[in-house]
C-alpha cells in the first residue's frame, strides 16, 4: 500500500484526474453512457517499434454523435515509414500542427475520461495507446472497451470471420469519406456502432451489459 501511494504521488495531474474519474458512479444504460469512438493512424503494425501518427476521437451520448465533443491530434514523427504514407497520407513534414507523443497522450486521456472506448478491431489501437503510456511510465488504460467487429458478429450470429470496416460500411450504406484518417475512421465507426445497436434493438431487447458479454450461454451471441 505504501508503494502504491508513492507511485500514485509520482503520477502527473492529468493521470491522477483520469483515475479519479473512475470513482464516480457509472451509468448502466446505453442511453446515459458516454462512448468515445476512436482510431489511430500509425507508422506500421508493430506495437513495439511503430509509433502513433494521429489520434481521432468522437463521443456518442444519448444515441447521437456529438461532433462538438471530438478531438483530432497529429504527432511529431521521430519514426517515419514511407510505405504507409499511401494509406494515411501523413507526411513527416507538412502544414499540419503536430505535438509530442507525451502531449498527445495527455490530451487524449483528458478527452477520454471514464468513457467506454469503441473502435473497430479495438485491440491494436488500444495497445498502441498503452505502449505510449508505458513509455511515459504510466499504467494501461482502464476504460471498458467495445469492438464494433465483435459487436457485428453478435448481430450476424457468426464467430470466426473477421469483418473489415470497408465491408461493414458497404453493408450499412455508410459513406467512406476520409477513410484511413484517424478522425474520418472514428466518425465512420461511430456511425457503424449506432447502426449495429439500432438493428440489434429491432431484433431483441438490448441491455448495457449485453454490449460486453462474450458468453455463449446468454445475451446477444
C-alpha positions as CSV (number, residue, x, y, z in Angstrom):
1,X,0.0,0.0,0.0
2,X,2.9,2.4,0.8
3,X,4.5,1.6,-2.5
4,X,1.2,2.3,-4.3
5,X,0.8,5.6,-2.5
6,X,4.3,6.7,-3.5
7,X,3.7,5.5,-7.1
8,X,0.5,7.5,-7.2
9,X,2.2,10.6,-6.0
10,X,4.6,10.5,-8.9
11,X,1.8,10.4,-11.5
12,X,1.2,13.6,-13.4
13,X,-2.0,15.5,-12.6
14,X,-3.8,14.5,-15.8
15,X,-3.4,10.8,-14.9
16,X,-4.5,11.4,-11.3
17,X,-7.6,13.1,-12.6
18,X,-8.2,10.2,-15.0
19,X,-8.0,7.7,-12.2
20,X,-10.4,9.7,-10.0
21,X,-13.0,9.8,-12.8
22,X,-13.5,6.0,-12.3
23,X,-14.5,6.5,-8.7
24,X,-17.6,8.3,-9.9
25,X,-20.8,6.2,-10.2
26,X,-21.1,5.0,-13.8
27,X,-24.4,4.9,-15.7
28,X,-25.7,1.4,-16.5
29,X,-27.8,2.2,-19.6
30,X,-26.7,2.6,-23.2
31,X,-28.5,6.0,-23.5
32,X,-26.8,7.5,-20.4
33,X,-23.3,6.3,-21.2
34,X,-20.7,8.4,-22.9
35,X,-18.9,6.4,-25.5
36,X,-15.7,7.6,-27.1
37,X,-15.1,6.1,-30.6
38,X,-11.5,6.4,-31.6
39,X,-8.9,5.4,-34.2
40,X,-5.2,5.7,-34.6
41,X,-3.1,6.0,-37.7
42,X,0.4,4.6,-37.2
43,X,3.7,4.1,-38.9
44,X,3.1,0.3,-39.1
45,X,1.6,-2.6,-37.3
46,X,4.3,-3.4,-34.7
47,X,3.3,-2.5,-31.2
48,X,6.9,-2.3,-30.1
49,X,8.7,-0.5,-33.0
50,X,6.0,1.6,-34.7
51,X,4.5,4.8,-33.4
52,X,1.2,6.7,-33.5
53,X,0.9,9.4,-36.2
54,X,-2.6,10.6,-35.3
55,X,-5.5,10.1,-33.0
56,X,-9.1,10.8,-33.9
57,X,-11.9,10.5,-31.4
58,X,-15.6,11.5,-31.2
59,X,-18.2,11.0,-28.5
60,X,-21.6,9.4,-28.6
61,X,-24.2,10.2,-25.9
62,X,-28.0,9.6,-25.9
63,X,-27.7,7.6,-29.1
64,X,-26.3,10.6,-31.0
65,X,-22.8,11.5,-32.3
66,X,-21.6,14.7,-30.7
67,X,-19.4,16.3,-33.3
68,X,-18.7,19.2,-30.9
69,X,-17.2,16.7,-28.5
70,X,-14.4,15.4,-30.6
71,X,-10.6,15.6,-30.9
72,X,-8.1,15.3,-33.7
73,X,-4.4,15.1,-32.8
74,X,-1.3,14.8,-35.0
75,X,2.0,13.7,-33.6
76,X,5.5,14.7,-34.4
77,X,7.3,11.9,-36.3
78,X,10.5,10.6,-35.0
79,X,9.8,7.3,-36.8
80,X,8.9,7.5,-40.4
81,X,7.7,4.8,-42.8
82,X,7.3,5.9,-46.4
83,X,5.4,2.7,-47.3
84,X,2.4,3.7,-45.1
85,X,2.1,7.3,-46.4
86,X,-0.1,6.0,-49.2
87,X,-2.6,4.7,-46.6
88,X,-2.8,7.6,-44.2
89,X,-1.4,10.5,-46.2
90,X,0.5,12.0,-43.2
91,X,3.9,13.3,-44.2
92,X,6.8,13.7,-41.8
93,X,6.9,17.4,-42.6
94,X,3.9,19.5,-43.7
95,X,1.4,22.1,-42.7
96,X,-0.3,20.0,-40.0
97,X,0.2,21.2,-36.4
98,X,2.0,18.3,-34.6
99,X,2.7,17.8,-31.0
100,X,4.9,15.4,-29.0
101,X,3.7,11.9,-28.1
102,X,3.5,12.8,-24.4
103,X,1.3,15.8,-25.1
104,X,-0.8,13.9,-27.5
105,X,-1.5,11.1,-25.0
106,X,-2.2,13.7,-22.3
107,X,-4.8,15.4,-24.5
108,X,-6.4,12.1,-25.4
109,X,-6.6,10.9,-21.8
110,X,-8.2,14.2,-20.7
111,X,-10.7,14.0,-23.5
112,X,-11.4,10.3,-22.8
113,X,-12.0,10.3,-19.0
114,X,-14.0,7.3,-17.9
115,X,-16.0,6.9,-21.1
116,X,-16.4,3.5,-22.8
117,X,-13.9,3.1,-25.6
118,X,-15.2,2.0,-29.0
119,X,-13.1,1.1,-32.1
120,X,-13.1,-1.3,-35.0
121,X,-10.7,-4.2,-34.2
122,X,-10.1,-2.4,-30.9
123,X,-7.1,-4.4,-29.7
124,X,-4.4,-2.8,-31.9
125,X,-5.4,0.8,-31.3
126,X,-5.6,0.3,-27.5
127,X,-2.2,-1.5,-27.4
128,X,-0.7,1.4,-29.3
129,X,-2.0,3.8,-26.7
130,X,-0.8,1.5,-23.9
131,X,2.6,1.3,-25.4
132,X,2.8,5.1,-25.5
133,X,1.7,5.2,-21.8
134,X,4.4,2.7,-20.9
135,X,7.0,5.0,-22.5
136,X,5.6,7.7,-20.2
137,X,5.9,5.2,-17.2
138,X,2.2,5.1,-16.8
139,X,-0.2,2.2,-16.4
140,X,-2.5,0.9,-19.1
141,X,-5.9,2.3,-20.0
142,X,-8.7,1.4,-17.5
143,X,-11.7,2.0,-19.7
144,X,-14.3,-0.6,-20.7
145,X,-14.0,-1.3,-24.4
146,X,-16.3,-2.4,-27.3
147,X,-15.1,-3.7,-30.6
148,X,-17.6,-3.0,-33.4
149,X,-16.3,-6.0,-35.3
150,X,-17.2,-8.3,-32.4
151,X,-20.5,-6.4,-31.9
152,X,-21.4,-7.1,-35.5
153,X,-20.7,-10.8,-35.0
154,X,-23.4,-10.7,-32.3
155,X,-25.8,-9.3,-34.8
156,X,-24.8,-11.7,-37.6
157,X,-24.5,-14.6,-35.2
158,X,-21.1,-15.5,-36.6
159,X,-18.0,-16.3,-34.6
160,X,-14.9,-16.9,-36.8
161,X,-14.9,-14.5,-39.7
162,X,-13.3,-11.0,-39.4
163,X,-15.2,-8.1,-40.9
164,X,-13.1,-5.1,-42.0
165,X,-14.5,-1.6,-41.9
166,X,-15.0,-1.2,-45.6
167,X,-17.2,-4.4,-45.8
168,X,-19.4,-3.1,-43.0
169,X,-19.6,0.4,-44.4
170,X,-21.0,-1.2,-47.6
171,X,-23.4,-3.4,-45.7
172,X,-24.8,-0.5,-43.7
173,X,-24.5,2.1,-46.6
174,X,-22.1,4.3,-44.7
175,X,-20.2,6.8,-46.9
176,X,-16.4,6.3,-46.7
177,X,-15.4,9.9,-46.6
178,X,-11.9,10.5,-45.1
179,X,-11.3,6.8,-44.9
180,X,-7.9,6.0,-43.4
181,X,-7.7,9.2,-41.5
182,X,-8.0,8.8,-37.7
183,X,-10.8,11.3,-37.4
184,X,-12.6,10.0,-40.5
185,X,-12.4,6.4,-39.4
186,X,-13.5,7.3,-35.9
187,X,-16.6,9.1,-37.3
188,X,-17.4,6.1,-39.7
189,X,-17.0,3.7,-36.8
190,X,-19.3,5.8,-34.6
191,X,-22.0,5.6,-37.4
192,X,-21.4,1.9,-37.6
193,X,-21.8,1.5,-33.8
194,X,-25.1,3.3,-33.8
195,X,-26.4,1.3,-36.8
196,X,-25.5,-2.0,-35.2
197,X,-27.1,-1.0,-31.9
198,X,-30.3,0.1,-33.7
199,X,-30.5,-3.1,-35.7
200,X,-29.9,-5.2,-32.6
201,X,-32.7,-3.4,-30.8
202,X,-35.1,-4.2,-33.6
203,X,-34.4,-7.9,-33.1
204,X,-34.3,-8.1,-29.3
205,X,-34.1,-6.2,-26.1
206,X,-30.5,-4.9,-25.7
207,X,-29.1,-4.1,-22.2
208,X,-26.0,-2.2,-21.4
209,X,-24.3,-5.4,-20.1
210,X,-25.0,-7.1,-23.5
211,X,-22.5,-4.9,-25.2
212,X,-19.7,-6.5,-23.2
213,X,-20.9,-10.1,-22.9
214,X,-19.0,-12.8,-24.7
215,X,-20.5,-15.9,-23.1
216,X,-22.4,-18.3,-25.4
217,X,-24.9,-19.1,-22.7
218,X,-27.0,-15.9,-22.8
219,X,-27.2,-12.4,-24.2
220,X,-26.6,-11.4,-27.8
221,X,-24.4,-14.2,-29.1
